[in-house]
Amino acid sequence: MHAAIDEGPRRELDVRPLLARGEEPYSTIMAAVDALAEDEALVLRSTFEPTPLHRVLGGRGFAHAARELGPDDWETVYRREPPPAAGDDGPVELDVRGLNPPEPMERTLAALEGLPEGRELLQVNDRVPAFLLPLLDERGWRYRIGEDERGTLVTIWRDGPS
């Protein structure tokens, strides 16, 4: 979590009423995220810690800080992290488009094992690598997902020494 996550402009969203009515808040939350200014944080109130949302928004470059305020009352702050600084030679690019699973994941994990310290890996893919993301989380890798004309871009890096 970021030291400055709680600082700066904030937009608040309370989904507890939606949850109380049995409604799914995901689309409401994502609309609020999409409406955020670059420097704005989303302060989400919910009835539980939204752990699955941490992964989704983490993949979009957001850090989070969650705290329980009381029974069925959680506050989670999501704020964009600045992009990591690339090493001297820029990111190592790995193109896994057109490969059948699990080959893209295996090639990516192998590339990360040999990735020089301070460098990023840029995976160019046909789709979001859903099965890779939990493995990256477990192994302490950070990632950001984007798109360009080539397809889905997953930038992967590690903070500090490995």
Order of alpha helices (4+ residues) and beta strands (2+ residues): beta-alpha-alpha-beta-alpha-beta-beta-beta-alpha-beta-alpha-beta-beta
